[in-house]
Amino acid sequence: MKRFIAMFVIALTGLAQGQSRVNINAASTLLGFPSLGYETPVNKHFTFHIDAIGSTFNSYNDMPLRFLIITPEVRYYPSKAHRGFYMGGHVGGSVFKLQKYGYESTTYYQKGINYMMGASIGYVYFISEKIALEAFVGGGSVQSFYKGYDTTTGERYDGAKKFNKSGEWLPYRGGISIILQLK
Protein backbone atom coordinates (compact mmCIF):
# COMPACT_ATOMS: atom_id res chain seq x y z
CA MET A 1 0.00 0.00 0.00
CA LYS A 2 2.81 2.44 0.87
CA ARG A 3 4.47 1.76 -2.49
CA PHE A 4 1.19 2.41 -4.30
CA ILE A 5 0.71 5.73 -2.51
CA ALA A 6 4.28 6.82 -3.32
CA MET A 7 3.88 5.85 -6.99
CA PHE A 8 0.48 7.62 -7.14
CA VAL A 9 1.98 10.87 -5.80
CA ILE A 10 4.92 10.70 -8.24
CA ALA A 11 2.60 10.01 -11.18
CA LEU A 12 0.29 12.88 -10.25
CA THR A 13 3.17 15.29 -9.86
CA GLY A 14 4.51 14.27 -13.28
CA LEU A 15 1.12 14.94 -14.88
CA ALA A 16 0.92 18.44 -13.44
CA GLN A 17 0.31 21.21 -15.92
CA GLY A 18 -1.65 24.44 -16.07
CA GLN A 19 -3.59 25.10 -12.89
CA SER A 20 -3.38 21.50 -11.70
CA ARG A 21 -3.43 20.66 -8.03
CA VAL A 22 -2.91 17.78 -5.63
CA ASN A 23 -4.88 17.20 -2.48
CA ILE A 24 -4.87 15.05 0.60
CA ASN A 25 -8.08 14.29 2.49
CA ALA A 26 -7.07 15.33 6.00
CA ALA A 27 -10.14 13.78 7.65
CA SER A 28 -9.70 10.25 6.25
CA THR A 29 -5.90 10.36 6.50
CA LEU A 30 -6.05 11.17 10.23
CA LEU A 31 -8.28 8.09 10.66
CA GLY A 32 -5.63 5.90 8.98
CA PHE A 33 -7.13 5.85 5.50
CA PRO A 34 -4.90 8.06 3.32
CA SER A 35 -6.61 9.67 0.36
CA LEU A 36 -4.62 11.44 -2.34
CA GLY A 37 -6.02 13.24 -5.36
CA TYR A 38 -5.13 15.15 -8.48
CA GLU A 39 -7.25 17.68 -10.39
CA THR A 40 -6.64 19.46 -13.66
CA PRO A 41 -8.80 21.89 -15.65
CA VAL A 42 -10.55 20.77 -18.82
CA ASN A 43 -11.97 24.22 -19.67
CA LYS A 44 -13.26 27.32 -17.86
CA HIS A 45 -15.89 25.45 -15.80
CA PHE A 46 -14.95 21.76 -15.90
CA THR A 47 -12.11 19.81 -14.28
CA PHE A 48 -11.03 16.19 -14.18
CA HIS A 49 -10.30 14.87 -10.70
CA ILE A 50 -9.02 11.44 -9.66
CA ASP A 51 -8.34 10.18 -6.18
CA ALA A 52 -7.36 7.02 -4.39
CA ILE A 53 -8.05 5.99 -0.80
CA GLY A 54 -6.79 2.90 0.96
CA SER A 55 -6.41 1.23 4.30
CA THR A 56 -3.10 1.28 6.14
CA PHE A 57 -4.40 -1.46 8.43
CA ASN A 58 -4.31 -5.19 7.76
CA SER A 59 -7.02 -5.83 10.32
CA TYR A 60 -9.38 -4.25 12.81
CA ASN A 61 -10.95 -6.14 15.74
CA ASP A 62 -9.25 -9.34 14.50
CA MET A 63 -11.00 -9.07 11.11
CA PRO A 64 -9.42 -8.17 7.75
CA LEU A 65 -9.57 -4.49 6.80
CA ARG A 66 -7.88 -3.89 3.45
CA PHE A 67 -9.21 -1.87 0.54
CA LEU A 68 -8.23 0.43 -2.29
CA ILE A 69 -10.77 2.71 -3.98
CA ILE A 70 -9.98 4.72 -7.13
CA THR A 71 -12.49 7.33 -8.25
CA PRO A 72 -12.22 9.46 -11.40
CA GLU A 73 -14.66 12.38 -11.42
CA VAL A 74 -15.68 15.19 -13.77
CA ARG A 75 -16.47 18.36 -11.85
CA TYR A 76 -18.47 21.42 -12.85
CA TYR A 77 -17.69 24.76 -11.21
CA PRO A 78 -20.42 27.34 -12.02
CA SER A 79 -18.15 30.35 -11.44
CA LYS A 80 -14.63 29.26 -12.45
CA ALA A 81 -12.64 26.02 -12.45
CA HIS A 82 -11.11 25.19 -9.03
CA ARG A 83 -13.05 27.98 -7.26
CA GLY A 84 -16.08 27.90 -4.98
CA PHE A 85 -18.97 25.48 -5.26
CA TYR A 86 -18.85 22.44 -7.55
CA MET A 87 -20.90 19.42 -8.56
CA GLY A 88 -19.29 16.23 -9.83
CA GLY A 89 -20.20 12.92 -11.40
CA HIS A 90 -18.03 9.84 -11.00
CA VAL A 91 -17.60 6.15 -11.68
CA GLY A 92 -15.11 4.40 -9.41
CA GLY A 93 -14.05 0.97 -8.34
CA SER A 94 -12.44 -0.87 -5.50
CA VAL A 95 -10.89 -4.11 -4.32
CA PHE A 96 -11.50 -5.15 -0.73
CA LYS A 97 -10.99 -7.75 1.95
CA LEU A 98 -12.98 -6.66 4.99
CA GLN A 99 -15.96 -7.30 7.19
CA LYS A 100 -19.04 -5.62 5.73
CA TYR A 101 -21.45 -3.79 8.00
CA GLY A 102 -24.05 -6.08 9.53
CA TYR A 103 -21.49 -8.85 10.22
CA GLU A 104 -19.84 -7.29 13.28
CA SER A 105 -20.87 -10.06 15.69
CA THR A 106 -19.71 -12.89 13.39
CA THR A 107 -16.41 -14.41 12.27
CA TYR A 108 -17.30 -13.72 8.62
CA TYR A 109 -15.53 -11.39 6.20
CA GLN A 110 -15.88 -10.60 2.50
CA LYS A 111 -13.33 -10.41 -0.30
CA GLY A 112 -14.11 -8.96 -3.72
CA ILE A 113 -14.52 -5.96 -6.00
CA ASN A 114 -17.14 -3.30 -6.58
CA TYR A 115 -17.96 -0.33 -8.72
CA MET A 116 -19.62 2.90 -7.68
CA MET A 117 -21.54 5.45 -9.71
CA GLY A 118 -22.67 8.67 -8.13
CA ALA A 119 -22.34 12.37 -7.55
CA SER A 120 -20.44 14.72 -5.27
CA ILE A 121 -20.84 18.30 -4.16
CA GLY A 122 -18.19 20.43 -2.58
CA TYR A 123 -16.74 23.84 -1.96
CA VAL A 124 -13.16 25.03 -2.47
CA TYR A 125 -11.88 27.95 -0.40
CA PHE A 126 -8.43 29.40 -1.15
CA ILE A 127 -6.39 30.42 1.89
CA SER A 128 -3.55 31.76 -0.27
CA GLU A 129 -2.59 31.67 -3.95
CA LYS A 130 -1.17 28.13 -3.59
CA ILE A 131 -3.16 26.56 -0.70
CA ALA A 132 -6.88 25.84 -0.41
CA LEU A 133 -9.33 23.83 1.64
CA GLU A 134 -12.07 21.68 0.14
CA ALA A 135 -15.14 20.27 1.92
CA PHE A 136 -17.11 17.63 0.03
CA VAL A 137 -19.65 14.81 0.29
CA GLY A 138 -20.84 12.25 -2.22
CA GLY A 139 -22.51 8.95 -2.74
CA GLY A 140 -24.51 6.83 -5.10
CA SER A 141 -24.98 3.25 -6.19
CA VAL A 142 -22.47 0.63 -5.01
CA GLN A 143 -22.52 -2.74 -6.81
CA SER A 144 -20.35 -5.41 -5.13
CA PHE A 145 -19.19 -8.86 -6.20
CA TYR A 146 -17.57 -10.84 -3.40
CA LYS A 147 -16.98 -14.17 -1.73
CA GLY A 148 -17.65 -14.64 1.98
CA TYR A 149 -15.22 -16.49 4.25
CA ASP A 150 -15.14 -17.62 7.88
CA THR A 151 -11.95 -16.54 9.68
CA THR A 152 -11.98 -19.58 11.94
CA THR A 153 -12.02 -22.18 9.15
CA GLY A 154 -10.87 -20.24 6.07
CA GLU A 155 -13.80 -21.81 4.22
CA ARG A 156 -16.56 -20.02 2.37
CA TYR A 157 -19.69 -19.55 4.45
CA ASP A 158 -21.96 -18.13 1.78
CA GLY A 159 -22.82 -21.14 -0.38
CA ALA A 160 -22.66 -19.11 -3.60
CA LYS A 161 -21.14 -20.93 -6.58
CA LYS A 162 -19.17 -17.93 -7.86
CA PHE A 163 -19.78 -14.53 -6.30
CA ASN A 164 -22.31 -13.00 -3.97
CA LYS A 165 -23.71 -9.78 -5.33
CA SER A 166 -25.10 -6.82 -3.48
CA GLY A 167 -26.20 -3.35 -4.43
CA GLU A 168 -26.85 -0.40 -2.17
CA TRP A 169 -27.33 3.34 -2.35
CA LEU A 170 -24.81 4.77 0.11
CA PRO A 171 -22.91 7.91 1.04
CA TYR A 172 -19.29 6.83 0.41
CA ARG A 173 -17.25 9.99 -0.16
CA GLY A 174 -16.58 12.93 2.08
CA GLY A 175 -14.08 14.90 4.00
CA ILE A 176 -11.98 18.00 4.22
CA SER A 177 -8.99 18.14 1.89
CA ILE A 178 -5.90 20.29 1.92
CA ILE A 179 -5.08 21.41 -1.62
CA LEU A 180 -1.72 22.46 -3.06
CA GLN A 181 -1.86 24.41 -6.32
CA LEU A 182 1.02 23.14 -8.49
CA LYS A 183 1.43 26.01 -10.96
C-alpha positions as CSV (number, residue, x, y, z in Angstrom):
1,M,0.0,0.0,0.0
2,K,2.8,2.4,0.9
3,R,4.5,1.8,-2.5
4,F,1.2,2.4,-4.3
5,I,0.7,5.7,-2.5
6,A,4.3,6.8,-3.3
7,M,3.9,5.9,-7.0
8,F,0.5,7.6,-7.1
9,V,2.0,10.9,-5.8
10,I,4.9,10.7,-8.2
11,A,2.6,10.0,-11.2
12,L,0.3,12.9,-10.3
13,T,3.2,15.3,-9.9
14,G,4.5,14.3,-13.3
15,L,1.1,14.9,-14.9
16,A,0.9,18.4,-13.4
17,Q,0.3,21.2,-15.9
18,G,-1.7,24.4,-16.1
19,Q,-3.6,25.1,-12.9
20,S,-3.4,21.5,-11.7
21,R,-3.4,20.7,-8.0
22,V,-2.9,17.8,-5.6
23,N,-4.9,17.2,-2.5
24,I,-4.9,15.0,0.6
25,N,-8.1,14.3,2.5
26,A,-7.1,15.3,6.0
27,A,-10.1,13.8,7.6
28,S,-9.7,10.3,6.3
29,T,-5.9,10.4,6.5
30,L,-6.0,11.2,10.2
31,L,-8.3,8.1,10.7
32,G,-5.6,5.9,9.0
33,F,-7.1,5.8,5.5
34,P,-4.9,8.1,3.3
35,S,-6.6,9.7,0.4
36,L,-4.6,11.4,-2.3
37,G,-6.0,13.2,-5.4
38,Y,-5.1,15.2,-8.5
39,E,-7.2,17.7,-10.4
40,T,-6.6,19.5,-13.7
41,P,-8.8,21.9,-15.6
42,V,-10.5,20.8,-18.8
43,N,-12.0,24.2,-19.7
44,K,-13.3,27.3,-17.9
45,H,-15.9,25.4,-15.8
46,F,-14.9,21.8,-15.9
47,T,-12.1,19.8,-14.3
48,F,-11.0,16.2,-14.2
49,H,-10.3,14.9,-10.7
50,I,-9.0,11.4,-9.7
51,D,-8.3,10.2,-6.2
52,A,-7.4,7.0,-4.4
53,I,-8.0,6.0,-0.8
54,G,-6.8,2.9,1.0
55,S,-6.4,1.2,4.3
56,T,-3.1,1.3,6.1
57,F,-4.4,-1.5,8.4
58,N,-4.3,-5.2,7.8
59,S,-7.0,-5.8,10.3
60,Y,-9.4,-4.2,12.8
61,N,-11.0,-6.1,15.7
62,D,-9.3,-9.3,14.5
63,M,-11.0,-9.1,11.1
64,P,-9.4,-8.2,7.8
65,L,-9.6,-4.5,6.8
66,R,-7.9,-3.9,3.4
67,F,-9.2,-1.9,0.5
68,L,-8.2,0.4,-2.3
69,I,-10.8,2.7,-4.0
70,I,-10.0,4.7,-7.1
71,T,-12.5,7.3,-8.2
72,P,-12.2,9.5,-11.4
73,E,-14.7,12.4,-11.4
74,V,-15.7,15.2,-13.8
75,R,-16.5,18.4,-11.8
76,Y,-18.5,21.4,-12.9
77,Y,-17.7,24.8,-11.2
78,P,-20.4,27.3,-12.0
79,S,-18.1,30.4,-11.4
80,K,-14.6,29.3,-12.5
81,A,-12.6,26.0,-12.4
82,H,-11.1,25.2,-9.0
83,R,-13.0,28.0,-7.3
84,G,-16.1,27.9,-5.0
85,F,-19.0,25.5,-5.3
86,Y,-18.9,22.4,-7.6
87,M,-20.9,19.4,-8.6
88,G,-19.3,16.2,-9.8
89,G,-20.2,12.9,-11.4
90,H,-18.0,9.8,-11.0
91,V,-17.6,6.1,-11.7
92,G,-15.1,4.4,-9.4
93,G,-14.1,1.0,-8.3
94,S,-12.4,-0.9,-5.5
95,V,-10.9,-4.1,-4.3
96,F,-11.5,-5.2,-0.7
97,K,-11.0,-7.7,2.0
98,L,-13.0,-6.7,5.0
99,Q,-16.0,-7.3,7.2
100,K,-19.0,-5.6,5.7
101,Y,-21.5,-3.8,8.0
102,G,-24.1,-6.1,9.5
103,Y,-21.5,-8.8,10.2
104,E,-19.8,-7.3,13.3
105,S,-20.9,-10.1,15.7
106,T,-19.7,-12.9,13.4
107,T,-16.4,-14.4,12.3
108,Y,-17.3,-13.7,8.6
109,Y,-15.5,-11.4,6.2
110,Q,-15.9,-10.6,2.5
111,K,-13.3,-10.4,-0.3
112,G,-14.1,-9.0,-3.7
113,I,-14.5,-6.0,-6.0
114,N,-17.1,-3.3,-6.6
115,Y,-18.0,-0.3,-8.7
116,M,-19.6,2.9,-7.7
117,M,-21.5,5.5,-9.7
118,G,-22.7,8.7,-8.1
119,A,-22.3,12.4,-7.6
120,S,-20.4,14.7,-5.3
121,I,-20.8,18.3,-4.2
122,G,-18.2,20.4,-2.6
123,Y,-16.7,23.8,-2.0
124,V,-13.2,25.0,-2.5
125,Y,-11.9,28.0,-0.4
126,F,-8.4,29.4,-1.2
127,I,-6.4,30.4,1.9
128,S,-3.6,31.8,-0.3
129,E,-2.6,31.7,-3.9
130,K,-1.2,28.1,-3.6
131,I,-3.2,26.6,-0.7
132,A,-6.9,25.8,-0.4
133,L,-9.3,23.8,1.6
134,E,-12.1,21.7,0.1
135,A,-15.1,20.3,1.9
136,F,-17.1,17.6,0.0
137,V,-19.7,14.8,0.3
138,G,-20.8,12.2,-2.2
139,G,-22.5,8.9,-2.7
140,G,-24.5,6.8,-5.1
141,S,-25.0,3.2,-6.2
142,V,-22.5,0.6,-5.0
143,Q,-22.5,-2.7,-6.8
144,S,-20.4,-5.4,-5.1
145,F,-19.2,-8.9,-6.2
146,Y,-17.6,-10.8,-3.4
147,K,-17.0,-14.2,-1.7
148,G,-17.7,-14.6,2.0
149,Y,-15.2,-16.5,4.3
150,D,-15.1,-17.6,7.9
151,T,-12.0,-16.5,9.7
152,T,-12.0,-19.6,11.9
153,T,-12.0,-22.2,9.1
154,G,-10.9,-20.2,6.1
155,E,-13.8,-21.8,4.2
156,R,-16.6,-20.0,2.4
157,Y,-19.7,-19.6,4.4
158,D,-22.0,-18.1,1.8
159,G,-22.8,-21.1,-0.4
160,A,-22.7,-19.1,-3.6
161,K,-21.1,-20.9,-6.6
162,K,-19.2,-17.9,-7.9
163,F,-19.8,-14.5,-6.3
164,N,-22.3,-13.0,-4.0
165,K,-23.7,-9.8,-5.3
166,S,-25.1,-6.8,-3.5
167,G,-26.2,-3.3,-4.4
168,E,-26.8,-0.4,-2.2
169,W,-27.3,3.3,-2.3
170,L,-24.8,4.8,0.1
171,P,-22.9,7.9,1.0
172,Y,-19.3,6.8,0.4
173,R,-17.3,10.0,-0.2
174,G,-16.6,12.9,2.1
175,G,-14.1,14.9,4.0
176,I,-12.0,18.0,4.2
177,S,-9.0,18.1,1.9
178,I,-5.9,20.3,1.9
179,I,-5.1,21.4,-1.6
180,L,-1.7,22.5,-3.1
181,Q,-1.9,24.4,-6.3
182,L,1.0,23.1,-8.5
183,K,1.4,26.0,-11.0
